Amino acid sequence: MSRIVLRREGTVEFYAPDPRAYGSIYSAPVFYNPAMEKNRTLSVLFLKAYGATGLTVCEPLSGTGVRGIRYAVETGAVGRLILNDISREAVELIKKNLEVNGVDAEVYNEDANVLLHRLRDKCDVVDIDPFGSPAPFLQAGFRALREEGVICVTATDTAVLVGRYPKKCLRRYGAVMFKTPFYIEAGLRNLIGYVARVAASEDYGFEPLFAYWEGHYFRLCARAVRGARDADSNFNFIGYVEYKKPSRKVVRRPGERSLGPLWVGPMGDPILVNKMAEYGPYGDFLQLLSEEYSVAAPWFFKVPEFALGGVSRGIEEALDALKKGGIYAVRTHMAPDGFKTEVSAGEVERVLRIVI
């Protein structure tokens, strides 16, 4: 492949297709999306904060290999690196980029699911970063994990996950979704819930450690522990969210106005996320996530839902009013005018009506 350019992310230099030569990143023979640099950087911070060393890390959909190479170079956590892509041109580029960075890795040119099945019980970390839905790779991803490991998942089919295409959402994720003010969080929890159910089907308990939304994708990293009893406990956090404007509540059985099944438990570990913030960039973003994770409610509210007298206040004014009214509320990264709190919509409206 001659039409490549040298790029840099973090402390790594690597070759990627020149988008000027191909018209767009989607036309290039090897896929590399520069807009996902934040995703990869946060993933590096996650693996550093996770704290384990000597890990066997597998990235079955590697593209240029930059994510796996950054794991090896920047985290100090990787003992064995396994990279794979079904494209021969991608494999050639991966090998070139490994050489540029002086990194050793096993490189395969196989179907991702075939490789993951062959690696059964051999991986500490499996990072599934497809173009589109991760659903076709999850079962094999869990089978590649050891008895305890980490599975990381990116989903760029956000429109499906939030329910813009309800039939496709039902087919792919087994969930009923419709538009709500908190549709982004519902979509993220749809993804987490689906991964948790696949984990249970493979006899893995499941604990989200880091999950977020950004623009065109959802991202999740979770701990998985093998055991039937642990797997059964996943369903303690699978439920439905009933939405009747403006109220929301968790219910255990689906109804006419319920979303789900969704993950209704914690979305991440605040301590781990705070540790991530110590290692590098995006500190404000990670601090915001840490605060969000401290609120148990599986939804957020938007300030315009409580427009009083036809007037909608700003987010800071609303948060200040809630604080004065004795209600703990924090901002959400999923909407500029959104906030999370564990009190009911009626209580929020009552306080805002009194204080503002």
C-alpha positions as CSV (number, residue, x, y, z in Angstrom):
1,M,0.0,0.0,0.0
2,S,1.8,3.1,-1.2
3,R,-0.7,5.9,-0.4
4,I,-0.1,6.1,3.3
5,V,0.9,8.9,5.7
6,L,2.7,8.9,9.0
7,R,0.5,10.0,11.9
8,R,0.9,10.3,15.6
9,E,-1.3,9.5,18.6
10,G,-0.1,9.7,22.2
11,T,3.5,8.5,22.1
12,V,3.0,6.3,19.0
13,E,3.8,7.0,15.4
14,F,2.1,4.9,12.8
15,Y,1.1,4.7,9.1
16,A,-2.5,5.0,8.0
17,P,-4.1,5.5,4.6
18,D,-4.0,9.0,3.2
19,P,-7.6,10.1,3.1
20,R,-6.8,12.7,0.5
21,A,-5.8,9.9,-1.8
22,Y,-8.9,7.9,-1.3
23,G,-11.5,10.7,-1.0
24,S,-12.6,9.6,2.5
25,I,-11.7,7.3,5.4
26,Y,-14.5,5.0,4.3
27,S,-13.0,4.4,0.8
28,A,-9.5,3.5,2.0
29,P,-8.5,-0.2,1.9
30,V,-7.6,-0.1,5.7
31,F,-10.0,1.7,8.1
32,Y,-8.6,4.4,10.4
33,N,-10.8,7.0,11.9
34,P,-9.0,10.0,13.4
35,A,-12.2,11.1,15.2
36,M,-11.8,8.1,17.5
37,E,-8.5,9.3,19.0
38,K,-10.3,10.3,22.2
39,N,-11.8,6.8,22.4
40,R,-8.3,5.2,22.1
41,T,-6.7,7.6,24.5
42,L,-9.4,7.0,27.2
43,S,-8.9,3.3,26.6
44,V,-5.2,3.6,27.3
45,L,-6.0,5.6,30.5
46,F,-8.5,2.9,31.5
47,L,-6.0,0.0,31.1
48,K,-3.4,2.0,33.0
49,A,-5.8,2.7,35.9
50,Y,-7.0,-0.9,35.9
51,G,-3.7,-1.7,37.5
52,A,-2.8,-5.2,36.2
53,T,0.4,-6.1,34.4
54,G,1.5,-8.9,32.1
55,L,-1.9,-9.0,30.4
56,T,-2.8,-10.9,27.2
57,V,-4.6,-8.3,25.2
58,C,-6.5,-9.2,22.0
59,E,-7.9,-6.7,19.5
60,P,-9.6,-8.9,16.8
61,L,-10.6,-5.9,14.6
62,S,-7.3,-4.0,14.5
63,G,-7.3,-1.9,11.3
64,T,-4.0,-0.1,11.4
65,G,-3.2,-1.7,14.8
66,V,-2.9,1.7,16.5
67,R,-5.1,0.9,19.5
68,G,-3.2,-2.3,20.4
69,I,0.2,-0.7,19.8
70,R,-0.8,2.2,22.1
71,Y,-1.8,-0.3,24.7
72,A,1.6,-1.9,24.5
73,V,3.6,1.3,24.4
74,E,1.7,3.5,26.8
75,T,0.1,1.4,29.5
76,G,2.9,-0.9,30.9
77,A,0.1,-3.5,31.3
78,V,0.6,-5.7,28.2
79,G,2.6,-8.9,28.3
80,R,1.2,-10.5,25.1
81,L,-0.4,-8.5,22.3
82,I,-2.7,-10.2,19.7
83,L,-3.7,-8.2,16.7
84,N,-5.9,-9.4,13.8
85,D,-7.7,-8.2,10.8
86,I,-9.5,-10.0,8.0
87,S,-7.9,-7.6,5.4
88,R,-4.5,-8.7,4.1
89,E,-3.7,-5.0,3.4
90,A,-4.5,-4.2,7.1
91,V,-2.2,-7.0,8.3
92,E,0.6,-5.7,6.2
93,L,0.1,-2.2,7.7
94,I,-0.1,-3.6,11.2
95,K,3.3,-5.3,10.8
96,K,4.8,-2.1,9.5
97,N,3.4,-0.1,12.4
98,L,4.7,-2.7,14.9
99,E,8.1,-2.4,13.4
100,V,8.0,1.5,13.6
101,N,7.3,1.3,17.3
102,G,9.5,-1.6,18.2
103,V,6.5,-3.6,19.5
104,D,6.2,-7.4,19.4
105,A,2.8,-8.9,18.7
106,E,1.1,-11.9,17.2
107,V,-0.6,-10.8,14.0
108,Y,-3.3,-12.8,12.3
109,N,-5.3,-12.5,9.1
110,E,-8.5,-14.3,10.1
111,D,-12.2,-13.8,10.7
112,A,-12.5,-12.2,14.1
113,N,-14.9,-14.7,15.5
114,V,-12.8,-17.6,14.3
115,L,-9.7,-16.2,16.0
116,L,-11.6,-15.5,19.2
117,H,-13.0,-19.0,19.4
118,R,-9.5,-20.4,18.8
119,L,-8.2,-18.2,21.7
120,R,-10.7,-19.7,24.1
121,D,-9.7,-19.0,27.8
122,K,-6.5,-17.3,26.8
123,C,-7.1,-13.6,27.0
124,D,-7.2,-11.1,29.9
125,V,-8.5,-8.2,27.7
126,V,-10.6,-8.5,24.6
127,D,-11.3,-5.1,22.9
128,I,-14.0,-5.2,20.3
129,D,-14.0,-2.0,18.2
130,P,-16.0,-2.7,15.0
131,F,-17.4,-0.4,12.3
132,G,-21.0,-0.6,13.4
133,S,-22.5,-3.1,15.9
134,P,-20.4,-5.2,18.3
135,A,-23.2,-7.7,18.6
136,P,-21.9,-10.3,16.1
137,F,-18.6,-10.6,18.1
138,L,-19.6,-10.6,21.7
139,Q,-20.2,-14.4,22.3
140,A,-16.8,-15.2,20.8
141,G,-15.3,-12.3,22.8
142,F,-16.4,-13.8,26.1
143,R,-15.3,-17.3,25.1
144,A,-11.8,-15.9,24.5
145,L,-11.6,-14.5,28.1
146,R,-9.9,-16.3,31.0
147,E,-12.0,-17.0,34.1
148,E,-11.6,-13.3,35.0
149,G,-11.0,-10.6,32.5
150,V,-12.0,-7.3,30.9
151,I,-14.2,-6.9,27.8
152,C,-14.2,-3.5,26.0
153,V,-16.8,-2.7,23.4
154,T,-17.4,0.2,21.0
155,A,-20.7,0.6,19.2
156,T,-21.2,3.1,16.4
157,D,-24.7,2.0,15.6
158,T,-26.1,4.6,18.1
159,A,-29.2,5.3,16.0
160,V,-30.2,1.6,16.4
161,L,-29.4,1.5,20.1
162,V,-31.5,4.5,21.0
163,G,-34.5,3.2,19.0
164,R,-34.5,5.4,15.9
165,Y,-35.0,2.1,14.0
166,P,-37.1,0.2,16.5
167,K,-37.5,-3.1,14.6
168,K,-33.7,-3.3,13.9
169,C,-33.1,-2.5,17.6
170,L,-35.4,-5.4,18.5
171,R,-33.7,-7.7,16.1
172,R,-30.2,-6.9,17.0
173,Y,-30.4,-6.1,20.7
174,G,-33.7,-7.6,21.8
175,A,-34.9,-4.3,23.3
176,V,-37.9,-2.1,22.8
177,M,-36.9,1.5,22.6
178,F,-38.6,4.8,21.8
179,K,-37.8,8.5,21.9
180,T,-37.5,10.1,25.4
181,P,-35.6,13.2,26.7
182,F,-33.0,10.8,28.1
183,Y,-32.7,8.7,24.9
184,I,-28.9,8.8,24.9
185,E,-28.6,7.2,28.3
186,A,-31.3,4.7,27.4
187,G,-29.2,3.8,24.3
188,L,-26.0,3.4,26.4
189,R,-27.9,1.2,28.9
190,N,-29.4,-0.8,26.1
191,L,-25.8,-1.7,25.0
192,I,-24.7,-2.4,28.5
193,G,-27.7,-4.6,29.2
194,Y,-27.2,-6.5,26.0
195,V,-23.5,-7.2,26.8
196,A,-24.5,-8.3,30.3
197,R,-27.1,-10.7,28.9
198,V,-24.5,-12.2,26.5
199,A,-22.1,-12.4,29.4
200,A,-24.7,-14.3,31.5
201,S,-25.3,-16.7,28.6
202,E,-21.6,-17.6,28.6
203,D,-21.6,-17.9,32.5
204,Y,-19.9,-14.7,33.2
205,G,-20.7,-12.2,36.0
206,F,-20.5,-8.7,34.7
207,E,-19.5,-5.3,36.2
208,P,-19.3,-2.1,34.2
209,L,-16.2,-0.1,35.0
210,F,-16.3,2.6,32.4
211,A,-19.0,3.6,30.1
212,Y,-19.8,6.8,28.2
213,W,-21.3,8.4,25.0
214,E,-19.6,10.7,22.6
215,G,-21.2,12.0,19.4
216,H,-21.4,9.0,17.2
217,Y,-20.5,6.1,19.5
218,F,-21.0,4.4,22.8
219,R,-18.1,2.8,24.7
220,L,-18.0,0.3,27.5
221,C,-15.3,-1.5,29.5
222,A,-16.4,-4.1,32.0
223,R,-15.0,-6.8,34.3
224,A,-16.2,-10.3,33.7
225,V,-15.8,-13.2,36.1
226,R,-16.8,-16.7,35.2
227,G,-19.3,-18.6,37.3
228,A,-23.0,-19.5,37.1
229,R,-23.9,-17.8,40.4
230,D,-22.0,-14.6,39.2
231,A,-23.8,-14.8,35.9
232,D,-27.2,-15.1,37.6
233,S,-26.5,-11.9,39.5
234,N,-26.3,-9.9,36.2
235,F,-30.1,-10.0,36.1
236,N,-30.4,-8.1,39.4
237,F,-29.5,-5.1,37.2
238,I,-31.6,-5.9,34.2
239,G,-34.9,-4.1,34.1
240,Y,-37.2,-1.7,32.3
241,V,-37.7,2.0,32.6
242,E,-41.3,3.2,32.4
243,Y,-41.6,6.7,31.0
244,K,-44.8,8.7,31.3
245,K,-44.0,12.3,30.7
246,P,-42.2,13.6,32.7
247,S,-42.0,10.7,35.2
248,R,-39.6,7.7,35.0
249,K,-39.4,4.6,37.2
250,V,-37.7,1.2,37.1
251,V,-40.0,-1.7,36.6
252,R,-39.2,-5.4,36.4
253,R,-41.7,-6.4,33.7
254,P,-42.3,-4.7,30.4
255,G,-45.3,-2.5,29.9
256,E,-46.8,-0.3,27.1
257,R,-44.6,2.7,28.0
258,S,-41.4,0.9,29.1
259,L,-38.0,0.8,27.5
260,G,-35.8,-2.2,27.7
261,P,-34.6,-4.5,28.8
262,L,-31.8,-2.1,30.0
263,W,-28.9,-2.2,32.4
264,V,-30.4,-0.3,35.4
265,G,-27.3,-0.7,37.7
266,P,-24.1,1.3,38.0
267,M,-22.5,2.4,34.7
268,G,-19.0,2.7,36.1
269,D,-16.5,2.8,39.0
270,P,-15.9,6.4,40.2
271,I,-12.7,5.4,41.9
272,L,-11.2,3.9,38.8
273,V,-12.3,6.9,36.7
274,N,-10.8,9.3,39.1
275,K,-7.5,7.4,38.8
276,M,-7.8,7.6,35.0
277,A,-7.9,11.4,35.4
278,E,-4.6,11.3,37.2
279,Y,-2.8,9.8,34.2
280,G,-3.5,12.2,31.4
281,P,-5.9,14.4,29.4
282,Y,-9.7,14.7,29.6
283,G,-9.6,15.3,33.3
284,D,-12.8,17.5,33.3
285,F,-14.7,14.9,31.3
286,L,-13.6,12.1,33.6
287,Q,-14.5,14.1,36.7
288,L,-18.0,14.6,35.2
289,L,-18.3,10.9,34.6
290,S,-17.3,10.1,38.1
291,E,-20.0,12.4,39.5
292,E,-22.6,10.8,37.2
293,Y,-21.7,7.3,38.3
294,S,-22.5,8.3,41.9
295,V,-26.2,8.8,41.0
296,A,-28.0,5.5,40.8
297,A,-31.0,6.6,38.7
298,P,-30.8,5.0,35.2
299,W,-31.9,8.2,33.4
300,F,-31.4,12.0,33.4
301,F,-33.7,15.0,33.3
302,K,-33.5,18.0,31.0
303,V,-34.1,21.5,32.2
304,P,-36.7,22.3,29.5
305,E,-38.9,19.5,30.9
306,F,-39.6,21.8,33.8
307,A,-40.2,25.0,32.0
308,L,-42.3,27.0,34.4
309,G,-44.6,29.7,33.0
310,G,-43.2,28.9,29.6
311,V,-39.7,29.9,30.7
312,S,-36.8,27.4,30.7
313,R,-33.9,28.2,33.0
314,G,-30.2,27.5,32.3
315,I,-28.6,24.3,33.7
316,E,-26.5,26.2,36.3
317,E,-29.6,28.1,37.6
318,A,-31.5,24.8,37.8
319,L,-28.7,23.0,39.6
320,D,-28.3,25.9,42.1
321,A,-32.0,25.9,42.8
322,L,-32.0,22.1,43.4
323,K,-29.1,22.4,45.8
324,K,-30.9,25.2,47.7
325,G,-33.9,22.8,47.8
326,G,-31.9,20.1,49.4
327,I,-31.7,17.9,46.3
328,Y,-28.4,16.4,45.1
329,A,-28.0,16.7,41.4
330,V,-25.1,16.6,39.0
331,R,-24.6,17.4,35.3
332,T,-24.5,14.7,32.7
333,H,-22.1,14.4,29.8
334,M,-25.0,13.2,27.6
335,A,-26.8,16.6,27.3
336,P,-25.7,20.2,27.9
337,D,-29.0,20.9,29.6
338,G,-29.2,17.6,31.4
339,F,-28.8,16.6,35.1
340,K,-29.0,13.4,37.1
341,T,-30.7,13.1,40.5
342,E,-32.3,10.2,42.4
343,V,-35.5,12.1,43.3
344,S,-38.7,11.9,41.3
345,A,-39.7,14.3,38.5
346,G,-42.5,15.6,40.7
347,E,-40.1,16.5,43.5
348,V,-37.8,18.2,41.0
349,E,-40.7,20.3,39.6
350,R,-41.8,21.1,43.1
351,V,-38.4,22.4,44.2
352,L,-37.8,24.4,40.9
353,R,-41.3,25.9,41.2
354,I,-40.6,27.1,44.8
355,V,-36.9,28.2,44.4
356,I,-36.8,29.7,41.0
